[in-house]
Amino acid sequence: MQYTERLSVPLRWWVQGTMLIATLWLAVVVAAGPVIAGAVAGVAMLLLVAGFVSYGGVRVSVVDGEFRAGPAHISLHLVGEIVALDAEGTRRTAGRDADARAFLLLRPYLKRSVRVEILDPADPAPYWLVSTRQPERLAAALQGTTAG
């Protein structure tokens, strides 16, 4: 089974970012005029779009026997126990029960995740904690089964 997901930022971030740029434009237009305000707002909007696309462009995938989470990747034969976590389980695993050596790919707007034990003796990370919108489907893909 193959799985792929992009951890894109939610619509509300885009709306709030646009409102922030509009507020910036209003403040600058009063102080410096419409031409400068337009230029400042345009640059700010480009930076906002670049930041959101970069931050939300991270991909999580299980393809061709390999698990990829952002820049990290590992062969599935080096993966141990896989646990789909709800919001509370994610909060505990990323907080109170965390191991400082773990690889974390977390996004604050995604409350659920998958904890993947790493069996590779050369890898210092005991597990990966990866945010996802569909933890059961990702866990099923990692286990090579189909989700119910």
VOVEXDO-120321 format. One line per 10 residues: number of its first residue (from 1); for each residue x, y, z of N, C-alpha, C. Coordinates in steps of 0.1 Angstrom, whole numbers, plus 2048, in hexadecimal, padded with zeros to 3 digits. Atoms other than C-alpha are relative to their C-alpha. Example, Ala and Ser with C-alpha at 12.3 -4.5 7.8 and 13.67 -1.06 7.14 Angstrom:
2
1 = 809,7F4,800,87B,7D3,84E,809,80C,800 ~ 7F7,7F5,800,889,7F5,847,7F8,80B,808
//
This chain:
148
1 = 808,7F4,800,800,800,800,809,80C,800 ~ 7F8,7F3,801,80D,823,7F7,7F8,80B,807 ~ 806,7F5,7F9,805,843,80A,808,80C,7FD ~ 7F9,7F3,802,80D,867,803,7F7,80B,806 ~ 807,7F5,7FA,803,887,815,809,80C,801 ~ 7F9,7F4,7FF,80D,8AB,814,7FA,807,80D ~ 804,7FA,7F4,80C,8BD,836,7FD,80F,7FF ~ 803,7F2,803,7FE,8DD,828,7F9,808,80B ~ 806,7F8,7F5,7F4,8FA,83F,7F1,802,7FD ~ 80E,7FF,802,7CF,8FE,845,7FC,80E,7FB
11 = 805,7F4,806,7B9,918,834,800,80C,80A ~ 801,7F5,7F7,7B5,92C,854,80D,807,802 ~ 7F3,7FA,800,7DB,933,854,801,80A,7F4 ~ 800,7F7,80C,7D7,942,831,7F7,80C,802 ~ 80A,7F5,7FD,7B9,957,83C,807,80A,80A ~ 7FA,7F7,7F6,7CB,964,85B,80C,807,7FB ~ 7F4,7F9,806,7EB,96B,847,7FC,80B,7F7 ~ 805,7F6,809,7D8,97E,82D,7FA,80C,808 ~ 804,7F6,7F7,7C7,992,849,80B,808,806 ~ 7F4,7F9,7FA,7E9,99A,858,806,809,7F5
21 = 7FA,7F8,80B,7F6,9A6,836,7F7,80D,7FD ~ 80A,7F5,802,7D6,9BC,832,802,80B,80B ~ 7FE,7F7,7F5,7DC,9CB,854,80E,808,7FE ~ 7F3,7FA,803,801,9D2,84B,7FE,80A,7F5 ~ 802,7F7,80B,7F6,9E2,82A,7F9,80D,806 ~ 808,7F4,7FB,7DD,9F9,83D,809,809,809 ~ 7F6,7F8,7F8,7F8,A04,856,80A,807,7F8 ~ 7F6,7F9,808,811,A0C,83B,7F9,80A,7F7 ~ 806,7F7,809,7F8,A1D,824,7FD,80D,807 ~ 803,7F4,7F8,7EF,A36,840,80D,808,801
31 = 7F3,7FA,7FD,814,A3D,847,808,804,7F3 ~ 7F7,7FD,80C,824,A3C,824,7FA,800,7F3 ~ 807,7FF,80D,80A,A3B,809,7FE,7F2,7F9 ~ 804,80C,806,7FB,A21,7F2,80B,7F8,7F8 ~ 7F6,806,808,81A,A1A,7DC,809,7F8,809 ~ 7F7,807,7F7,831,A11,7F9,7F8,7F5,807 ~ 809,80A,7F9,814,9FF,80B,7FE,7F3,7F7 ~ 802,80C,809,80E,9E9,7EC,80D,7F8,7FF ~ 7F3,807,801,833,9E1,7E9,803,7F8,80C ~ 7FE,807,7F3,836,9D8,80E,7F7,7F4,801
41 = 809,80B,7FF,817,9C3,80D,802,7F5,7F6 ~ 7FD,80A,80A,821,9B2,7ED,80C,7F7,804 ~ 7F4,807,7FC,843,9A8,7FB,7FC,7F7,80C ~ 805,807,7F4,832,99D,81C,7F8,7F4,7FB ~ 809,80B,805,819,988,808,809,7F5,7FA ~ 7F7,80A,806,835,977,7F4,807,7F8,80B ~ 7FA,807,7F5,847,96F,815,7F7,7F6,807 ~ 80A,808,7FA,827,961,824,7FE,7F3,7F8 ~ 803,80B,809,820,94B,806,80C,7F6,800 ~ 7F4,809,801,844,93E,804,801,7F8,80D
51 = 7FF,807,7F3,844,936,82A,7F5,7F5,801 ~ 80B,80A,7FF,822,924,829,802,7F4,7F7 ~ 7FD,80B,809,82B,910,80A,80B,7F8,804 ~ 7F5,808,7FB,84C,906,818,7FD,7F8,80C ~ 804,807,7F4,83F,8FD,83A,7F6,7F5,7FE ~ 80A,80A,803,821,8EB,82D,803,7F7,7F4 ~ 7FC,808,80B,833,8DB,810,806,7F3,803 ~ 7FA,80C,7FB,841,8BF,825,7F7,7F4,7FC ~ 807,80C,804,837,89C,818,803,7F5,809 ~ 7FF,80D,7F9,831,87C,82B,7FB,7F5,7F6
61 = 804,80A,80A,831,85D,815,806,7F2,804 ~ 7FC,80E,7FF,834,837,815,7FF,7FB,7F1 ~ 7FF,804,80E,840,82D,7F2,80C,7F7,7FE ~ 7F5,809,804,855,811,7E4,808,7FB,80C ~ 7F9,806,7F5,85D,802,806,808,80A,809 ~ 7F9,7F6,7F8,869,823,815,7F6,80A,806 ~ 808,7F6,7F9,85A,83B,82E,808,80D,800 ~ 7FA,7F2,801,861,860,828,7F7,809,808 ~ 806,7F6,7F8,859,87B,840,808,80D,7FF ~ 7F8,7F4,802,865,89D,834,80D,7FC,7FA
71 = 7F2,803,806,88B,89A,82E,805,7F2,805 ~ 7FB,80D,7FB,88E,879,841,7F9,7F5,7F9 ~ 805,80C,806,889,857,832,807,7F3,806 ~ 7FB,80C,7FB,88D,833,83D,7F9,7F4,7F9 ~ 806,80C,806,887,810,82E,7F6,7FA,80A ~ 80B,806,7F7,868,7FF,83C,805,7F4,807 ~ 7FB,80B,7F9,87C,7E1,846,807,804,80D ~ 7FA,7FB,7F4,88C,7F7,861,7F6,807,809 ~ 80B,7FA,7F8,86B,801,86F,7FA,7F6,809 ~ 806,809,7F6,85D,7F1,88F,7F1,803,802
81 = 80E,7FD,7FC,83D,7F8,8A2,7FB,80D,7FA ~ 807,7F4,805,825,811,892,7F3,802,807 ~ 80C,7FD,7F8,80B,823,8A6,7FA,80D,7FB ~ 808,7F4,804,7F0,83B,899,7FC,807,80D ~ 803,7F9,7F4,7EC,856,8B4,7F5,80A,7FE ~ 80A,7F6,801,7CE,86C,8BB,807,80D,806 ~ 7FB,7F4,7FC,7D2,890,8C7,807,7FF,80E ~ 7FA,801,7F2,7D9,887,8EC,80C,7F7,7FF ~ 7F4,809,802,7F1,86B,8E2,80C,808,7FA ~ 7F6,7F8,806,804,883,8CC,806,80A,80A
91 = 7FC,7F6,7F6,805,89E,8E7,80A,7F9,80A ~ 7F8,807,7F6,813,885,900,80E,7FB,7FA ~ 7F4,805,806,82C,875,8E8,80A,80B,7FC ~ 7F8,7F5,804,839,897,8DD,804,808,80C ~ 7FE,7F9,7F4,839,8A4,901,806,7F8,80B ~ 7FC,807,7F3,83A,891,922,808,7F3,7FD ~ 7FA,80D,802,844,870,913,80B,800,7F5 ~ 7F7,7FF,80C,85C,87D,8F8,80E,7FB,803 ~ 7F2,803,7FF,87F,870,8F2,807,80B,7F7 ~ 7F9,7F5,806,897,88C,8E9,807,7FC,7F3
101 = 7F9,805,80C,8A7,876,8CE,7F7,7FE,7F4 ~ 80A,803,80A,887,871,8BB,800,80A,7F4 ~ 802,7F7,80B,881,87F,898,7F2,805,800 ~ 80D,7FB,800,863,896,898,7FD,808,7F4 ~ 805,7F8,80B,850,8A3,87A,7F2,803,804 ~ 80D,7FC,7FB,833,8B5,88B,7FC,80D,7FB ~ 806,7F4,805,81C,8D0,87F,7F5,804,80B ~ 809,7FC,7F5,808,8E4,899,7F1,7FF,7FC ~ 80E,800,804,7E9,8E4,884,7FB,7F1,7FD ~ 803,80F,801,7E9,8BD,882,801,7FA,80E
111 = 800,805,7F3,7E0,8AE,8A3,803,7F1,802 ~ 7FE,80F,800,7E3,889,89A,80E,7FD,7FA ~ 7F3,804,806,803,876,891,801,7F1,800 ~ 7FC,80F,7FF,814,854,88D,80D,800,806 ~ 7F4,803,7F9,82F,847,8A3,806,7F4,7F9 ~ 7FA,80B,807,847,831,890,80E,7FC,806 ~ 7F3,804,7FA,862,81D,8A2,80A,7FD,7F5 ~ 7F4,801,809,884,81D,891,809,7F5,805 ~ 7F8,80B,7FC,897,7FC,892,80F,801,7FA ~ 7F3,7FF,806,8B6,808,87F,80A,804,80B
121 = 7F6,7FE,7F5,8D4,805,897,809,80C,7FD ~ 7F8,7F4,803,8E6,821,884,7F9,80D,802 ~ 808,7F4,7FF,8CA,839,889,7FE,803,80F ~ 801,7FD,7F2,8CB,84B,8AB,7F1,803,805 ~ 80E,7FD,7FC,8A5,853,8AA,7F9,7F3,803 ~ 807,80D,7FC,891,838,8BD,7F3,800,7F9 ~ 80D,800,807,871,843,8AB,7FF,80D,7F8 ~ 804,7F4,807,862,85C,893,7F2,803,804 ~ 80D,7FC,7FD,844,870,89C,7FC,80A,7F5 ~ 803,7F9,80C,833,87D,87D,7F1,804,800
131 = 80E,7FB,801,814,893,87A,7FA,7FB,7F3 ~ 808,804,80C,7F9,888,862,7F1,803,802 ~ 80E,7FE,7FF,7D5,88F,85A,7F9,7F2,801 ~ 806,80E,800,7CE,869,857,80A,7F6,806 ~ 7F7,809,7F9,7E2,856,871,7FE,7F1,7FD ~ 803,80E,803,7D0,835,86B,804,7FB,7F2 ~ 7FC,804,80D,7D6,835,846,80F,800,7FF ~ 7F1,800,801,7FB,83E,84A,805,7F4,807 ~ 7FC,80C,7F9,7FF,823,864,7FE,7F3,7F8 ~ 803,80B,809,7EE,80A,84D,80A,7FE,7F5
141 = 7F6,801,80C,805,813,830,80D,7FC,805 ~ 7F3,804,7FA,823,810,847,801,7F1,803 ~ 801,80E,7FD,817,7ED,851,7FE,7F8,7F4 ~ 803,807,80C,80F,7E4,82E,7F2,7FA,7FF ~ 80E,805,801,7EA,7DF,833,7F7,80B,7FC ~ 80A,7F6,803,7CB,7F1,82A,7F8,804,80C ~ 808,7FB,7F4,7B8,807,843,7F1,7FC,7FE ~ 80D,804,800,795,7FB,84B,7F7,80B,7FC
//
